[in-house]
Amino acid sequence: MSIASLMIAAPQGRSGKTTISMGLCAALRKRGLKVKPFKKGPDYIDPSWLTAAAGHICGNLDPFMFGETTLKQAFTRGCENMDIAMIEASMGLYDSSGEDGIGSSAWLARLLKVPVILVVNAARMSRSAAAMVSGYINFEPDTGIAGVILNNVAGQRHRNKLITAIEKHCGIPVLGCVPSDKRLALEERHIGIVPFIEQDGSAGKIGKACAIVENNVDVQQVLDLAKAAAKGISADGKQVDIISHTAASKQSPMANVDIGVLYDRAFSFYYPDNLEALQNAGARLIFINSFTDNLPDVDGLYIGGGFPELYAAQLEANAVLRRDIARAARQGLPIYAECAGLMYLCRAIIKDNRRYHMAGIFDQEVEIIARPQGHGYMVVEARKGNPYFRPGAILKGHEFHYSRLIGYKASNAKFEVIRGHGIDGRTDGMAINNTLATYLHLHALSAPGWADDFVNLSLSHKMKPVKTLI
């Protein structure tokens, strides 16, 4: 079986590729196609928009965290029963950590044999756009740039100049000319655009992006390019969110545990593959709103990333949940917490000189400051006493946080930082009983045993008699 596929890339960030990508996803979906979106890199936020636009979960394809085989398998598995796959690139098309270009969006497109459509911000530029596009075509010629979508086109005269120059000098089609439209602007924050779940009027923005694409992009020609690329290439391999999708995943009969997942505006950074991996290991996922819910009867708890500092007052107000989680942690409930989860499990979050009480499992307090404390990929080595990873295990992941811990003791850390910052630049991770909290965002495909170990630990806890602790 073969599947139509394409990558939406750009010469640089902020060229409009996310808006174009979600508009295309929505437009193709309107045509009755099953669209599978992917995001290159470790991002959580762009995928939240692509998921809503496509109606299918956006997967991550990260060359740093995944090996080539895993990348191919993730792409193949995600494409099953789909009509078209669309990958949104990251940064500039050829940007990579090293001069060899390994890990760039172009490298990924070549690995997966996916044609590239280049989104070019054409503001304040006419014939020069052809020189730019020509350079991108010829820089690594086997990348397969198949067409161009021009963004921020000023008018008909500007449009004509751009199309004439690119089609004459570059030999590839201009698939669309999108005018500048402030209504399409997505609200931004220090980490990038605000997640779909947090923006008011999110569905309306996707509808506008869809209309803009349908009115200004030759969607059929885009589809034809994607279909043409599929010839001879094997793919063996209303709002939708990660909750409704993963709840339908096949569950394993081998285990019988309930794992709670905090999911709301404060905690929304979860890789869908992580949730699916837990379900495939036999867990039922129970979604919990940290603003309003009590802690249900669960055998484990997963607290992902997000923005607890923006909702600190609401988190503090739900004292019942904070108390329940603290009590459960003392009784040995397996709790796995990443970044925002780490912050929530500390004693307090300090923001703008105000202290907000959190769960208090750890004595440390979290201070929010103006500049990033950790940003980028991480590599860590597990230390002794880590409830989830054997000593010496090497893990790859990602971090992005504007917080730091007060009162942290590196001697109690559960990870040595090989790359990245973690808590103090050298170490990361705190543990009490079966609770582990870390700044590391881990992807299940980069740590295949994580989900099984989490589920097994939850099953062992379930089978033990509960000791009442006051």
KAUR-V44629 format. One record per pair of residues at least 12 apart in sequence whose ideal C-beta (glycine too) atoms are under 7 Angstrom apart, sorted by the first residue. I is the first residue (numbers start at 0). J is the second residue. D is the distance in Angstrom with one decimal. If there is no record, write none. Layout:
i | j | d
I | J | D
I | J | D
//
This chain:
i | j | d
0 | 234 | 5.8
1 | 229 | 4.2
1 | 230 | 6.8
1 | 232 | 5.5
1 | 233 | 6.5
1 | 234 | 5.5
2 | 78 | 4.9
2 | 81 | 6.1
2 | 83 | 6.7
2 | 84 | 5.8
2 | 229 | 5.6
2 | 234 | 4.1
3 | 82 | 6.7
3 | 83 | 4.3
3 | 222 | 6.7
3 | 225 | 3.8
3 | 226 | 4.4
3 | 229 | 4.8
4 | 83 | 6.7
4 | 84 | 4.2
4 | 113 | 4.8
4 | 225 | 5.8
4 | 228 | 6.2
4 | 229 | 6.4
5 | 85 | 5.8
5 | 113 | 6.2
5 | 114 | 5.4
5 | 116 | 5.8
5 | 224 | 6.6
5 | 225 | 4.4
6 | 86 | 4.3
6 | 88 | 5.6
6 | 104 | 6.7
6 | 108 | 4.8
6 | 113 | 4.9
6 | 115 | 4.8
7 | 19 | 5.9
7 | 20 | 4.6
7 | 23 | 7.0
7 | 85 | 6.6
7 | 87 | 5.3
7 | 88 | 6.5
7 | 116 | 5.6
7 | 118 | 6.2
8 | 88 | 3.7
8 | 92 | 4.3
8 | 104 | 5.2
8 | 115 | 5.2
8 | 117 | 5.8
9 | 88 | 6.9
9 | 91 | 6.7
9 | 92 | 6.7
9 | 117 | 6.6
9 | 118 | 4.5
10 | 91 | 5.5
10 | 92 | 6.6
10 | 119 | 6.4
10 | 131 | 6.2
10 | 135 | 6.3
11 | 91 | 4.6
12 | 90 | 5.5
12 | 91 | 7.0
14 | 118 | 5.2
14 | 119 | 6.7
14 | 120 | 4.4
14 | 150 | 6.3
15 | 118 | 5.6
15 | 120 | 6.3
15 | 150 | 4.0
16 | 87 | 6.1
16 | 88 | 6.6
16 | 118 | 4.6
17 | 45 | 5.3
17 | 48 | 6.6
17 | 87 | 6.5
17 | 192 | 6.8
18 | 183 | 5.3
18 | 208 | 5.3
19 | 118 | 5.2
19 | 148 | 5.8
19 | 150 | 6.9
19 | 177 | 7.0
19 | 212 | 6.7
20 | 49 | 6.2
20 | 85 | 6.6
20 | 87 | 4.4
21 | 48 | 5.0
21 | 49 | 5.7
21 | 52 | 3.9
21 | 205 | 5.8
21 | 208 | 5.3
22 | 208 | 3.6
22 | 209 | 5.2
22 | 211 | 5.9
22 | 212 | 3.4
23 | 85 | 6.5
23 | 212 | 5.6
23 | 221 | 6.6
24 | 36 | 5.6
24 | 49 | 5.9
24 | 52 | 4.0
24 | 53 | 4.0
24 | 85 | 6.2
25 | 52 | 4.5
25 | 205 | 5.6
25 | 208 | 6.6
25 | 209 | 3.6
26 | 209 | 5.2
26 | 212 | 5.0
26 | 213 | 5.1
26 | 218 | 5.1
27 | 83 | 6.1
27 | 218 | 7.0
27 | 222 | 6.9
28 | 53 | 5.9
28 | 54 | 5.4
29 | 209 | 6.9
32 | 82 | 4.2
32 | 83 | 5.6
33 | 55 | 6.7
33 | 80 | 6.8
33 | 81 | 4.8
33 | 82 | 4.6
34 | 53 | 4.2
34 | 55 | 6.3
34 | 82 | 7.0
34 | 83 | 5.5
34 | 85 | 6.3
35 | 55 | 5.4
35 | 77 | 5.4
35 | 78 | 5.6
35 | 81 | 4.0
35 | 84 | 4.7
36 | 49 | 3.9
36 | 50 | 6.8
36 | 53 | 4.6
36 | 55 | 6.9
36 | 57 | 4.2
36 | 85 | 5.4
36 | 87 | 7.0
37 | 57 | 6.3
37 | 58 | 4.9
37 | 60 | 5.2
37 | 74 | 7.0
37 | 77 | 6.5
37 | 84 | 6.6
37 | 86 | 4.4
38 | 57 | 5.6
38 | 59 | 5.7
38 | 87 | 5.2
39 | 60 | 5.2
39 | 86 | 5.9
39 | 87 | 6.8
39 | 88 | 5.2
39 | 89 | 4.8
39 | 104 | 5.3
39 | 107 | 5.6
40 | 61 | 5.6
40 | 89 | 4.0
41 | 59 | 6.5
41 | 61 | 5.2
41 | 64 | 6.8
41 | 397 | 4.0
41 | 440 | 6.8
42 | 89 | 6.9
43 | 268 | 4.2
43 | 304 | 6.8
44 | 190 | 6.9
44 | 191 | 5.3
44 | 192 | 5.7
44 | 194 | 5.0
45 | 87 | 6.0
46 | 59 | 6.8
47 | 194 | 4.7
47 | 195 | 4.0
47 | 196 | 6.4
48 | 195 | 5.0
49 | 87 | 6.4
50 | 239 | 6.1
50 | 240 | 6.5
50 | 241 | 6.9
51 | 195 | 5.1
51 | 201 | 6.8
51 | 205 | 5.9
51 | 238 | 5.2
51 | 239 | 6.5
52 | 205 | 4.9
54 | 239 | 4.9
55 | 239 | 6.8
56 | 241 | 6.3
56 | 244 | 4.6
56 | 271 | 4.7
58 | 73 | 6.2
58 | 77 | 4.5
58 | 271 | 6.7
58 | 272 | 6.8
59 | 270 | 6.0
59 | 442 | 6.7
60 | 73 | 6.2
60 | 74 | 6.3
60 | 86 | 6.6
60 | 107 | 6.2
61 | 442 | 6.8
62 | 102 | 3.9
62 | 106 | 6.9
62 | 107 | 6.1
63 | 102 | 6.1
63 | 376 | 5.2
63 | 395 | 6.6
64 | 395 | 4.8
64 | 396 | 6.8
64 | 442 | 5.2
64 | 445 | 4.0
65 | 444 | 5.6
65 | 445 | 6.1
67 | 110 | 6.3
69 | 444 | 5.5
70 | 110 | 6.5
71 | 111 | 6.9
71 | 236 | 6.6
72 | 236 | 6.2
73 | 444 | 6.0
74 | 111 | 5.5
75 | 234 | 6.1
75 | 235 | 5.5
75 | 236 | 1.9
76 | 236 | 6.3
78 | 234 | 4.9
83 | 225 | 5.7
86 | 113 | 6.2
88 | 104 | 3.5
89 | 104 | 6.0
92 | 104 | 5.2
92 | 105 | 5.1
92 | 115 | 6.9
92 | 117 | 6.9
92 | 135 | 6.3
93 | 105 | 5.2
93 | 138 | 6.1
93 | 139 | 6.8
100 | 139 | 6.8
105 | 139 | 5.7
105 | 142 | 4.5
108 | 142 | 6.0
108 | 143 | 6.5
109 | 141 | 6.1
109 | 142 | 6.0
112 | 232 | 5.2
113 | 228 | 6.8
114 | 143 | 5.0
114 | 145 | 4.0
114 | 224 | 5.9
114 | 225 | 7.0
114 | 228 | 4.5
115 | 142 | 6.1
115 | 143 | 5.9
115 | 144 | 4.8
115 | 145 | 6.4
116 | 145 | 6.3
116 | 146 | 5.0
116 | 148 | 6.0
116 | 174 | 6.5
116 | 221 | 6.7
117 | 132 | 6.5
117 | 135 | 6.1
117 | 144 | 5.5
117 | 147 | 5.1
118 | 148 | 5.0
118 | 150 | 5.7
119 | 131 | 6.6
119 | 132 | 6.6
119 | 147 | 5.9
119 | 149 | 5.5
119 | 150 | 6.7
120 | 150 | 5.2
120 | 151 | 5.5
121 | 149 | 4.5
121 | 150 | 6.4
121 | 151 | 5.7
121 | 152 | 5.5
121 | 161 | 5.6
122 | 151 | 4.1
125 | 157 | 6.5
125 | 160 | 4.3
125 | 161 | 6.1
125 | 164 | 6.9
126 | 160 | 6.5
126 | 164 | 4.4
128 | 161 | 5.4
128 | 164 | 6.4
128 | 165 | 6.1
129 | 164 | 3.8
129 | 165 | 4.8
129 | 168 | 4.3
129 | 169 | 5.8
132 | 147 | 5.8
132 | 165 | 5.6
132 | 169 | 4.8
133 | 168 | 5.8
133 | 169 | 5.2
136 | 169 | 6.1
144 | 171 | 6.4
145 | 171 | 6.4
145 | 224 | 4.9
146 | 171 | 5.5
146 | 172 | 5.0
146 | 174 | 4.4
146 | 224 | 6.0
147 | 165 | 5.9
147 | 171 | 6.4
147 | 173 | 5.2
147 | 174 | 6.5
148 | 174 | 5.2
148 | 175 | 4.5
148 | 177 | 6.6
148 | 216 | 6.0
149 | 161 | 5.5
149 | 173 | 6.3
149 | 175 | 6.9
149 | 176 | 4.7
149 | 177 | 6.8
150 | 177 | 4.9
151 | 179 | 4.5
152 | 176 | 4.3
152 | 177 | 6.4
152 | 178 | 5.5
158 | 176 | 4.7
161 | 173 | 7.0
161 | 176 | 6.9
172 | 220 | 6.8
174 | 216 | 5.9
174 | 217 | 5.3
174 | 220 | 5.6
174 | 221 | 5.6
175 | 215 | 5.2
175 | 216 | 3.1
175 | 217 | 6.1
176 | 215 | 6.0
177 | 211 | 6.1
177 | 215 | 4.9
177 | 216 | 6.9
178 | 215 | 6.8
180 | 211 | 6.2
182 | 207 | 5.6
183 | 207 | 6.0
183 | 208 | 5.9
183 | 211 | 6.4
185 | 204 | 6.6
186 | 198 | 5.5
189 | 401 | 6.8
190 | 399 | 5.8
194 | 267 | 5.5
196 | 264 | 6.0
196 | 267 | 5.1
197 | 264 | 5.2
202 | 238 | 6.1
241 | 269 | 6.1
241 | 271 | 5.2
241 | 274 | 6.4
242 | 262 | 6.2
242 | 286 | 5.4
244 | 271 | 6.8
245 | 271 | 6.3
245 | 274 | 4.3
245 | 275 | 5.7
245 | 278 | 6.3
245 | 284 | 6.4
246 | 284 | 6.8
248 | 275 | 5.2
248 | 278 | 4.6
250 | 278 | 5.3
250 | 281 | 6.5
250 | 283 | 6.8
251 | 279 | 5.7
251 | 280 | 6.1
251 | 281 | 4.1
253 | 281 | 4.9
254 | 280 | 6.4
254 | 281 | 2.8
254 | 282 | 6.7
254 | 454 | 5.1
254 | 458 | 5.3
255 | 281 | 6.8
256 | 281 | 6.6
256 | 282 | 5.3
256 | 298 | 4.1
256 | 299 | 6.4
256 | 454 | 5.9
256 | 457 | 4.4
256 | 458 | 5.2
256 | 461 | 5.9
257 | 283 | 5.0
257 | 285 | 5.3
257 | 297 | 4.7
257 | 298 | 5.3
258 | 277 | 5.9
258 | 282 | 4.5
258 | 284 | 5.9
258 | 285 | 7.0
258 | 297 | 6.2
258 | 298 | 6.6
258 | 299 | 4.2
258 | 300 | 6.9
258 | 301 | 5.8
258 | 457 | 6.0
259 | 285 | 4.8
259 | 287 | 5.1
259 | 294 | 6.9
259 | 295 | 6.4
259 | 297 | 3.9
259 | 300 | 4.6
259 | 301 | 7.0
260 | 284 | 5.4
260 | 285 | 6.9
260 | 286 | 5.3
260 | 287 | 6.6
260 | 301 | 4.9
261 | 287 | 5.2
261 | 289 | 4.8
261 | 302 | 4.9
262 | 286 | 4.7
262 | 287 | 6.9
263 | 288 | 4.7
263 | 289 | 5.6
263 | 290 | 5.9
264 | 310 | 6.0
265 | 289 | 5.7
265 | 305 | 5.1
265 | 306 | 6.2
265 | 307 | 4.9
265 | 310 | 4.2
265 | 314 | 6.2
265 | 339 | 6.8
266 | 289 | 6.2
266 | 302 | 6.2
266 | 303 | 5.5
266 | 305 | 4.2
266 | 339 | 5.7
267 | 305 | 5.1
268 | 303 | 5.0
268 | 304 | 3.2
268 | 305 | 5.2
268 | 339 | 7.0
269 | 303 | 4.4
270 | 442 | 5.2
270 | 443 | 6.7
272 | 442 | 6.4
272 | 443 | 5.0
272 | 444 | 5.6
273 | 442 | 6.8
273 | 443 | 4.5
276 | 443 | 3.9
276 | 450 | 3.6
277 | 450 | 4.9
277 | 453 | 6.6
277 | 454 | 6.4
280 | 450 | 4.5
280 | 451 | 4.9
280 | 454 | 4.1
281 | 454 | 5.5
282 | 454 | 5.1
285 | 297 | 5.6
289 | 314 | 5.9
289 | 317 | 6.4
289 | 320 | 6.2
290 | 313 | 4.6
290 | 317 | 5.9
291 | 317 | 6.7
292 | 320 | 6.2
293 | 319 | 5.4
293 | 320 | 5.9
293 | 323 | 6.0
294 | 320 | 5.8
294 | 323 | 3.6
294 | 324 | 5.8
294 | 327 | 6.3
298 | 457 | 4.2
298 | 458 | 6.9
298 | 460 | 6.0
298 | 461 | 4.3
299 | 332 | 6.8
299 | 333 | 4.3
299 | 453 | 6.3
299 | 457 | 3.4
300 | 324 | 6.9
300 | 332 | 6.1
300 | 334 | 4.5
301 | 335 | 5.3
302 | 334 | 6.9
302 | 336 | 4.2
302 | 340 | 3.1
302 | 343 | 6.1
303 | 337 | 5.4
303 | 339 | 6.8
303 | 340 | 6.1
304 | 337 | 5.3
304 | 338 | 4.2
304 | 339 | 4.7
304 | 440 | 5.8
305 | 339 | 4.1
306 | 339 | 6.7
307 | 339 | 4.8
307 | 342 | 5.1
307 | 343 | 5.4
307 | 348 | 6.4
308 | 348 | 5.8
308 | 350 | 5.2
308 | 367 | 4.8
311 | 348 | 5.0
311 | 350 | 6.0
311 | 355 | 3.8
312 | 355 | 6.5
314 | 343 | 6.6
314 | 355 | 7.0
314 | 357 | 6.6
315 | 355 | 4.5
315 | 356 | 5.1
321 | 357 | 6.4
321 | 358 | 4.6
324 | 358 | 4.9
325 | 358 | 5.1
325 | 359 | 5.5
325 | 360 | 5.5
328 | 360 | 4.7
328 | 431 | 6.5
328 | 432 | 6.3
328 | 434 | 4.8
329 | 468 | 4.8
330 | 465 | 5.9
330 | 466 | 6.5
330 | 468 | 5.8
331 | 432 | 4.9
331 | 433 | 5.2
331 | 460 | 5.7
332 | 433 | 6.5
332 | 460 | 6.3
333 | 433 | 4.2
333 | 453 | 6.6
333 | 456 | 4.5
333 | 457 | 4.9
333 | 460 | 5.6
334 | 433 | 6.8
334 | 434 | 4.1
335 | 387 | 6.5
335 | 435 | 5.8
335 | 453 | 6.0
336 | 435 | 7.0
336 | 436 | 4.1
337 | 437 | 6.2
337 | 439 | 6.7
337 | 440 | 5.3
337 | 441 | 7.0
338 | 398 | 6.9
338 | 400 | 5.7
338 | 438 | 5.3
338 | 440 | 6.2
340 | 436 | 6.2
341 | 436 | 3.9
341 | 437 | 6.2
341 | 438 | 6.2
342 | 365 | 4.6
342 | 402 | 5.9
343 | 357 | 5.3
343 | 358 | 5.9
344 | 357 | 6.9
344 | 358 | 5.0
344 | 360 | 4.4
344 | 361 | 5.6
344 | 434 | 6.9
344 | 436 | 5.1
345 | 357 | 5.6
345 | 361 | 4.9
345 | 363 | 4.9
345 | 364 | 6.0
345 | 365 | 5.0
346 | 359 | 4.8
346 | 361 | 6.8
346 | 362 | 5.7
346 | 363 | 6.6
346 | 364 | 5.3
347 | 364 | 4.7
348 | 365 | 4.9
348 | 367 | 6.8
349 | 364 | 5.9
349 | 365 | 6.7
349 | 366 | 4.7
349 | 367 | 6.7
350 | 367 | 4.4
360 | 431 | 6.1
360 | 434 | 5.9
361 | 429 | 5.5
361 | 431 | 6.9
361 | 436 | 6.7
362 | 406 | 6.2
363 | 404 | 4.6
363 | 405 | 6.2
363 | 406 | 4.7
363 | 407 | 5.3
364 | 405 | 4.6
364 | 406 | 6.5
365 | 402 | 4.9
365 | 404 | 6.1
366 | 402 | 6.5
366 | 403 | 5.6
366 | 405 | 5.7
367 | 401 | 5.9
367 | 402 | 5.4
368 | 401 | 6.1
368 | 403 | 6.5
371 | 399 | 6.9
371 | 401 | 5.7
372 | 400 | 5.6
372 | 401 | 6.4
372 | 402 | 6.4
372 | 403 | 5.1
372 | 420 | 6.1
373 | 398 | 4.1
373 | 399 | 6.8
373 | 400 | 5.2
373 | 419 | 6.1
373 | 420 | 3.5
373 | 421 | 6.6
373 | 438 | 5.8
374 | 398 | 6.9
374 | 399 | 5.1
375 | 398 | 6.9
375 | 419 | 6.3
376 | 395 | 7.0
376 | 397 | 5.7
376 | 418 | 6.3
376 | 419 | 6.5
377 | 396 | 4.9
377 | 397 | 6.3
377 | 398 | 5.2
377 | 416 | 6.9
377 | 418 | 5.9
377 | 419 | 3.4
377 | 421 | 6.8
377 | 439 | 5.3
378 | 393 | 6.6
378 | 395 | 5.4
378 | 417 | 4.2
378 | 418 | 4.0
378 | 419 | 6.8
379 | 394 | 5.3
379 | 414 | 3.9
379 | 415 | 6.4
379 | 416 | 5.6
379 | 417 | 6.2
379 | 421 | 6.9
379 | 427 | 5.9
379 | 439 | 6.0
380 | 393 | 5.6
380 | 414 | 6.5
380 | 415 | 4.5
380 | 417 | 6.1
381 | 394 | 6.9
381 | 413 | 6.7
381 | 414 | 6.0
382 | 412 | 6.5
382 | 413 | 5.2
382 | 414 | 6.3
382 | 415 | 6.4
384 | 413 | 6.4
384 | 430 | 6.3
385 | 413 | 4.4
385 | 428 | 7.0
385 | 430 | 6.3
385 | 435 | 6.7
386 | 430 | 5.8
386 | 433 | 5.0
386 | 435 | 5.6
386 | 456 | 6.8
387 | 435 | 5.3
387 | 449 | 6.9
387 | 452 | 5.8
387 | 453 | 6.6
394 | 439 | 6.8
394 | 441 | 6.3
394 | 446 | 5.7
395 | 445 | 5.0
396 | 439 | 4.3
396 | 440 | 5.1
396 | 441 | 4.6
396 | 442 | 6.8
397 | 440 | 4.7
398 | 419 | 5.6
398 | 420 | 6.5
398 | 438 | 4.9
398 | 439 | 6.2
398 | 440 | 6.4
400 | 438 | 5.7
404 | 422 | 5.6
407 | 422 | 5.6
407 | 423 | 6.5
409 | 423 | 5.8
409 | 425 | 6.4
409 | 426 | 4.6
411 | 429 | 6.6
412 | 426 | 3.4
412 | 427 | 6.3
412 | 428 | 5.6
413 | 428 | 3.4
413 | 429 | 6.7
413 | 430 | 5.0
413 | 435 | 6.4
414 | 426 | 6.3
414 | 427 | 4.4
414 | 428 | 4.2
414 | 437 | 6.6
421 | 438 | 5.5
422 | 438 | 6.3
427 | 439 | 6.0
433 | 456 | 6.1
433 | 460 | 6.5
//
